[in-house]
Amino acid sequence: MVRPAETRTRTQDALHDIVEALEKYHLATTFGWQDVAQRYRRSRVGAFWLTINMGVLIGALGLIFGNLFRSPMQDYLPFICSGVIIWGFISSCLNEGCTSFISSEGIILQVRMPLFTHLLRTMWRNMIIFGHNVVIFPILILILGLGFPPYAMLSILGFLLVSLNLLWMMLVLGIICARYRDITQVLQNFLQVLFYITPIMWQIKTLPQGASRYLFDLNPFYHLVTIVREPLLGEAPAPLSWGVVVAMMAFGWVFAIWFFGRYRRRIAYWL
């Protein structure tokens, strides 16, 4: 039985690890840049292959599904462009978060470093990739002749809240997957299903009139996507979406810190 004093000590150790990792953020940013640079080393275009690949994917999906749903391209292309880019960031962070500790096994076992640094490294790497991909959206807006969205700056706040939510999810998943490696495959299948039930490629207005809003209101990932995508499309996200995301962040971090404190010392042994 774990005593309250021991629980407090473990929680304090977890907080100290997180704070130390934030103070030594240069470790995570350096490793993150090296990860991206190494992937595209000796390539003429470099990391902008990410932008090219994403642009081709968005163009193909937009033409195919835009015609299938009979949606005007000026409405549908910005919708699917923003949705696919944001979802790609979310899914990549969660998938790679599962293996953050596993892929850093050599460093964890040989170098004294805050464990949370490895999660920041993964997050920063995916932020770099997101930065390359998000360039597509303003280019698309210019090509379509659309004006600058009035609420676009709100997407920065939304992206910050999404990143904070993803960090605690990555922390919990990284610990679980260090112990149970099969969870990585389970999560990949779960995210694949979630992609189709979240309005990424289909718009809510295309649903039948009798469809219930509970299909997406109870989907937390819908709200994560919405607070970033809606401002880019010129609309203010609903207060419900802001509330859900903030509540997820608050309760999620409380749980993640407790969970990290409880199992932090075992991670090295599981690797």
C-alpha positions in Angstrom: 0.0 0.0 0.0 1.4 3.4 -1.0 1.5 5.9 1.8 0.3 9.5 1.2 3.8 10.8 2.0 5.4 8.5 -0.6 2.8 9.6 -3.1 3.6 13.3 -2.5 7.3 12.5 -2.9 6.8 10.7 -6.2 4.6 13.6 -7.5 7.3 16.1 -6.5 9.9 14.0 -8.3 7.7 14.0 -11.4 7.2 17.7 -11.3 10.9 18.2 -10.8 11.6 16.1 -13.9 9.2 18.1 -16.0 10.5 21.5 -14.7 14.1 20.4 -15.3 13.3 19.3 -18.8 11.7 22.7 -19.5 14.7 24.5 -18.1 17.0 22.5 -20.4 14.7 22.9 -23.4 17.7 23.3 -25.6 18.4 19.6 -25.4 15.0 18.7 -26.8 15.1 21.4 -29.5 18.6 20.3 -30.6 17.6 16.6 -30.8 14.4 17.5 -32.6 16.2 19.5 -35.3 18.7 16.7 -35.8 15.9 14.2 -36.2 14.4 16.2 -39.0 17.7 17.1 -40.6 18.9 13.5 -40.5 15.8 12.3 -42.3 16.3 14.6 -45.3 20.1 14.7 -45.3 21.7 15.1 -48.8 18.3 15.9 -50.3 18.2 19.0 -52.5 14.7 20.1 -51.3 15.4 19.0 -47.7 12.5 19.0 -45.2 10.3 20.7 -47.8 9.6 17.3 -49.2 7.2 17.2 -46.2 5.3 20.2 -47.7 5.3 18.7 -51.2 4.0 15.3 -50.1 1.3 16.9 -48.0 0.3 19.3 -50.8 -0.1 16.4 -53.2 -2.2 14.5 -50.7 -4.5 17.4 -50.0 -4.9 18.2 -53.7 -5.8 14.6 -54.4 -8.2 14.2 -51.5 -9.8 17.6 -52.2 -10.5 16.8 -55.9 -11.8 13.3 -55.1 -13.9 13.9 -52.0 -15.0 17.4 -53.1 -16.6 15.9 -56.2 -18.1 13.0 -54.2 -19.7 15.3 -51.7 -20.5 17.9 -54.4 -19.0 20.6 -52.3 -17.7 23.9 -53.9 -13.9 23.7 -54.1 -13.5 27.2 -52.6 -15.2 25.9 -49.4 -14.0 22.3 -49.4 -10.3 22.7 -50.2 -9.5 25.0 -47.2 -11.6 22.7 -45.0 -9.8 19.5 -45.9 -6.4 21.3 -46.1 -6.6 22.6 -42.5 -8.2 19.4 -41.2 -5.6 17.0 -42.7 -2.7 19.1 -41.5 -4.0 19.4 -38.0 -4.9 15.8 -37.8 -1.5 14.8 -39.1 0.1 16.7 -36.2 -2.2 15.1 -33.6 -1.8 11.6 -34.9 2.0 11.8 -35.4 2.4 13.2 -31.8 0.4 10.4 -30.3 1.9 7.6 -32.4 5.5 8.8 -31.8 4.7 9.6 -28.2 4.1 5.9 -27.7 7.7 5.2 -28.6 9.4 8.3 -27.1 11.0 6.4 -24.3 11.5 3.2 -26.3 13.4 4.9 -29.1 15.6 6.8 -26.6 16.5 3.6 -24.7 20.3 4.1 -25.2 20.2 7.7 -23.9 18.0 6.8 -20.9 20.1 3.9 -19.8 23.5 5.7 -20.2 22.9 9.4 -19.7 21.3 11.2 -16.8 18.7 13.4 -18.4 15.1 14.3 -17.5 12.7 11.7 -19.0 10.3 14.5 -20.0 13.0 15.8 -22.4 12.4 12.8 -24.7 8.7 13.8 -25.0 9.6 17.4 -25.7 12.0 16.2 -28.4 9.1 14.3 -30.0 6.8 17.3 -29.7 9.3 19.7 -31.1 10.1 17.4 -34.1 6.4 17.3 -35.0 6.0 21.0 -34.5 8.8 21.5 -37.1 7.0 19.2 -39.5 3.7 21.0 -38.8 5.4 24.3 -39.6 6.5 23.0 -43.0 3.0 21.7 -43.7 1.0 24.7 -42.5 2.6 26.8 -45.3 0.3 25.1 -47.7 -2.8 26.8 -46.2 -2.0 30.4 -47.0 -0.7 29.4 -50.5 -4.1 27.7 -51.1 -5.9 30.8 -49.8 -4.0 32.9 -52.3 -4.6 30.5 -55.2 -8.4 30.4 -54.5 -8.5 34.2 -54.2 -9.9 34.2 -50.6 -9.4 36.9 -48.1 -7.4 36.6 -44.8 -9.7 34.9 -42.2 -10.8 37.4 -39.5 -10.4 35.0 -36.7 -7.1 33.4 -37.9 -5.1 34.6 -34.9 -7.3 32.5 -32.6 -5.8 29.4 -34.2 -2.5 30.2 -32.5 -4.1 30.0 -29.1 -5.9 26.8 -30.2 -2.7 25.2 -31.4 -1.1 26.0 -28.0 -3.9 24.3 -26.2 -3.8 21.3 -28.5 -0.1 20.9 -27.9 -0.5 21.1 -24.2 -3.2 18.4 -24.4 -1.0 16.2 -26.6 1.9 16.5 -24.2 0.0 14.9 -21.3 -1.4 12.2 -23.6 2.1 11.4 -24.9 3.4 11.2 -21.4 0.8 8.7 -20.3 1.1 6.7 -23.6 4.9 6.7 -23.4 4.8 5.1 -20.0 2.2 2.5 -20.9 3.9 1.6 -24.1 7.2 1.2 -22.4 5.6 -1.5 -20.3 3.1 -3.0 -22.9 4.5 -2.7 -26.4 1.3 -3.9 -28.0 -0.5 -0.7 -27.1 1.4 1.0 -29.9 -0.4 -1.1 -32.5 -3.7 -0.7 -30.7 -3.4 3.1 -30.8 -2.6 3.1 -34.5 -5.8 1.2 -35.2 -7.8 3.4 -32.9 -6.5 6.6 -34.5 -7.3 5.2 -38.0 -10.9 4.6 -37.0 -11.1 8.0 -35.2 -10.0 9.7 -38.4 -13.1 8.5 -40.2 -15.6 9.4 -37.4 -14.1 12.8 -36.9 -15.1 15.5 -39.5 -11.8 15.7 -41.3 -12.7 14.8 -44.8 -16.5 15.2 -44.4 -18.3 18.3 -43.3 -21.0 18.4 -40.6 -23.4 20.2 -42.9 -23.4 17.1 -45.2 -24.9 14.9 -42.5 -28.5 13.9 -42.8 -31.0 16.2 -41.0 -31.8 13.5 -38.4 -28.2 13.0 -37.4 -27.4 13.7 -33.8 -24.8 16.2 -32.7 -23.6 13.7 -30.1 -21.7 12.0 -33.0 -19.1 14.7 -32.7 -19.9 16.7 -29.6 -18.8 13.7 -27.5 -15.6 13.2 -29.6 -12.8 15.1 -27.8 -10.6 15.0 -30.9 -13.3 16.9 -32.8 -12.9 19.8 -30.4 -9.1 19.6 -30.6 -9.3 20.0 -34.4 -12.1 22.6 -34.3 -10.3 25.2 -32.1 -7.5 25.3 -34.7 -9.4 24.8 -37.9 -12.4 27.1 -37.4 -10.4 30.3 -37.0 -8.5 29.5 -40.2 -11.9 29.1 -42.0 -13.1 32.5 -40.7 -15.3 31.3 -37.9 -15.1 31.5 -34.1 -15.1 28.1 -32.4 -18.0 27.3 -30.2 -17.6 28.0 -26.4 -18.2 24.2 -25.9 -15.1 23.4 -27.8 -12.9 25.8 -25.8 -14.4 24.4 -22.6 -13.9 20.8 -23.5 -10.2 21.4 -24.5 -9.4 23.4 -21.4 -11.1 20.9 -19.1 -9.2 18.1 -20.8 -5.9 19.9 -20.3 -6.6 20.6 -16.6 -7.7 17.1 -15.6 -5.3 15.4 -18.0 -2.2 17.1 -16.6 -3.3 16.3 -13.0 -3.6 12.6 -13.9 -0.5 12.6 -16.0 1.7 14.0 -13.3 0.4 11.5 -10.8 0.8 8.7 -13.2 4.3 9.8 -14.1 5.3 10.1 -10.5 4.0 6.6 -9.8 5.9 4.8 -12.6 8.7 7.1 -13.4 11.4 5.0 -11.7 10.3 1.9 -13.5 10.6 3.1 -17.0 14.4 2.4 -17.3 13.8 -1.2 -16.1 11.0 -1.7 -18.6 13.3 -0.7 -21.5 
